């Protein structure tokens, strides 16, 4: 198994960014433009400042619930990101239009694993994005739930999409205590964590971020 990439999402302050970067994360997520509750949504101006502070070789991901293609592209341009994680109910044609209009923008499509219907949804989504992210949702939240989902379904999706040359990113309730088990169960290209890496003040805990990245890296290495 190759190296598993790590993303730390919900970056909202300079201190959050330092915690993620110092932990060795490959990517950081900025949540802007939501339709459901998110503790970590930040204004465009704040996201732009954080994006400009991200060191080279770390991917900056805009995480948004927006569903209009032009609005998504405008937001990505305003913040200055190289990747968009589409978390809302965006139809495939909108994703294709985004791809055509800005070829340099990488697209991650989120599929919520609420049952076996996620398998067909992921298969459809992979044709119009660069990676599929598998996450947990609740009636009020599209992410950041702190809850895991059925990894057996996620593994079936990862196996199917691997044959199509498309990577899967696993999210939902991950931290240092369970990410090794998640990697073993699903065999994803990457893992993504947010809510379980926070301290009591709701900000990223540096030790938790380091432990998460270290556990993910060690799990992938031991699986070789």
C-alpha positions in Angstrom: 0.0 0.0 0.0 1.4 3.4 -0.9 1.5 6.4 1.3 -1.9 7.6 2.6 -2.4 11.3 2.2 -3.7 13.3 5.2 -6.0 16.3 5.2 -7.0 18.4 8.3 -10.2 20.3 7.7 -11.9 23.1 9.5 -8.9 25.5 9.6 -10.2 28.7 10.9 -7.2 30.6 12.5 -3.5 31.0 12.0 -3.0 28.7 15.0 -5.1 26.0 13.4 -3.0 26.3 10.3 0.3 26.0 12.2 -1.0 23.0 14.0 -1.9 21.2 10.7 1.3 22.2 8.9 3.6 21.3 11.8 1.8 17.9 12.1 2.8 17.2 8.5 -0.7 17.3 6.8 -0.7 17.1 3.0 -3.8 19.3 2.7 -5.8 21.8 4.8 -9.5 22.5 4.4 -11.2 25.9 4.6 -15.0 25.8 5.0 -16.7 28.6 3.3 -20.3 28.9 1.9 -22.5 26.5 3.8 -26.2 25.5 3.7 -26.1 23.3 6.8 -24.6 23.9 10.2 -20.9 24.0 10.5 -18.9 25.1 13.5 -15.9 25.9 11.3 -17.3 28.1 8.5 -15.3 31.2 8.0 -15.8 34.4 6.0 -14.2 34.8 2.5 -11.7 37.4 3.6 -10.5 35.2 6.5 -10.2 32.2 4.2 -8.2 34.3 1.7 -5.7 35.4 4.4 -5.2 31.8 5.6 -4.9 30.5 2.0 -2.1 33.0 1.3 -0.3 31.7 4.4 -0.2 28.1 3.5 3.3 26.9 2.7 4.3 25.5 -0.7 3.6 21.8 -1.4 0.5 21.7 0.9 -2.9 21.6 -1.0 -5.4 24.2 -0.1 -9.0 22.8 -0.3 -12.1 25.0 -0.3 -14.9 23.0 1.3 -18.3 24.3 0.4 -22.0 23.4 0.3 -22.7 25.7 -2.6 -24.4 23.9 -5.6 -24.2 26.6 -8.3 -21.2 26.1 -10.6 -20.5 29.8 -11.1 -20.7 30.6 -7.4 -18.3 27.7 -6.6 -15.8 29.0 -9.2 -16.1 32.6 -8.0 -15.5 31.5 -4.4 -12.5 29.4 -5.3 -11.0 32.4 -7.3 -11.7 34.8 -4.5 -10.0 32.7 -1.9 -7.1 31.4 -4.1 -7.4 27.7 -3.8 -6.2 24.8 -6.1 -8.8 22.3 -5.0 -12.6 22.4 -4.3 -14.4 19.8 -2.1 -18.0 20.0 -3.1 -20.0 18.9 -0.1 -23.5 19.8 -1.2 -26.0 18.1 -3.5 -24.4 19.1 -6.8 -25.5 17.4 -9.9 -22.9 15.7 -12.2 -23.4 18.2 -15.0 -22.5 21.1 -12.8 -19.3 19.3 -11.9 -18.5 18.7 -15.5 -19.1 22.4 -16.3 -16.8 23.4 -13.5 -14.1 21.1 -14.8 -14.4 22.4 -18.3 -14.4 26.1 -17.3 -11.3 25.8 -15.1 -9.2 22.8 -15.9 -6.5 23.7 -13.3 -9.0 23.3 -10.4 -9.1 19.9 -8.8 -12.5 18.7 -7.7 -13.3 16.4 -4.8 -16.9 15.2 -4.7 -18.3 14.2 -1.3 -20.6 11.2 -1.1 -22.3 10.6 2.2 -22.3 6.9 3.2 -25.8 6.4 4.6 -26.3 3.0 3.1 -25.6 0.9 0.0 -27.0 3.6 -2.3 -23.7 5.4 -1.7 -22.0 2.8 -4.0 -24.0 3.8 -7.1 -23.7 7.5 -6.2 -19.9 7.2 -5.9 -19.7 5.3 -9.2 -21.6 8.1 -10.9 -19.6 10.9 -9.2 -16.1 9.6 -10.1 -16.6 10.4 -13.8 -16.7 14.1 -13.1 -14.2 14.7 -10.3 -10.6 13.9 -9.4 -11.4 12.1 -6.1 -14.4 10.9 -4.1 -14.6 11.7 -0.4 -16.7 9.4 1.7 -18.2 11.1 4.8 -20.8 10.8 7.5 -23.8 13.1 7.6 -26.7 13.9 10.0 -30.0 15.7 9.3 -28.4 19.0 10.3 -24.7 18.5 9.2 -23.1 17.6 6.0 -19.8 16.9 7.7 -17.9 17.6 10.9 -20.1 15.1 12.7 -17.4 13.3 14.6 -19.2 10.1 13.6 -18.0 7.1 11.6 -20.0 5.2 9.1 -20.1 1.7 7.6 -16.5 1.2 6.5 -17.5 -2.1 4.7 -19.4 0.0 2.2 -16.6 2.5 1.9 -14.2 -0.4 1.2 -16.4 -1.6 -1.6 -16.4 1.9 -3.1 -12.7 2.2 -2.8 -12.0 -1.1 -4.5 -14.4 -0.3 -7.4 -13.0 3.2 -8.0 -9.4 2.0 -7.7 -10.0 -0.1 -10.8 -11.2 3.1 -12.5 -8.0 5.0 -11.5 -9.9 7.2 -9.1 -8.8 7.7 -5.5 -11.0 7.6 -2.4 -10.6 9.9 0.6 -12.1 8.6 3.9 -13.6 11.0 6.4 -16.1 10.8 9.3 -15.1 10.5 13.0 -11.4 9.9 12.4 -8.6 10.6 14.8 -5.4 8.9 16.0 -7.3 6.2 17.9 -9.1 4.7 14.9 -7.4 6.0 11.7 -5.1 2.9 11.5 -8.2 0.6 11.6 -10.0 2.8 9.1 -7.0 2.5 6.7 -6.8 -1.2 7.1 -10.6 -1.6 6.5 -11.0 0.7 3.6 -7.6 1.0 1.9 -8.2 4.7 0.9 -5.9 7.0 -1.0 -6.3 9.6 1.8 -7.9 10.3 5.1 -9.5 13.5 6.4 -10.2 14.6 10.0 -11.7 17.7 11.7 -13.9 17.6 14.8 -12.0 15.0 16.7 -8.8 17.0 16.4 -10.1 19.9 18.5 -9.3 21.1 22.0 -11.9 22.2 24.5 -11.9 25.7 22.9 -13.0 24.3 19.6 -9.7 24.9 17.9 -7.2 22.4 16.5 -5.1 20.7 19.1 -1.5 20.4 17.9 -0.9 17.1 19.7 -4.0 15.6 18.3 -3.1 16.7 14.8 0.4 15.3 15.1 -0.9 12.0 16.5 -3.5 11.7 13.6 -0.9 12.2 10.9 1.6 10.0 12.5 -0.9 7.2 13.0 -2.1 7.4 9.4 1.5 7.4 8.1 2.5 4.5 10.3 -0.6 2.5 9.3 0.2 2.8 5.6 3.8 2.0 6.1 3.1 -1.2 8.1 0.7 -2.4 5.4 3.4 -2.5 2.7 
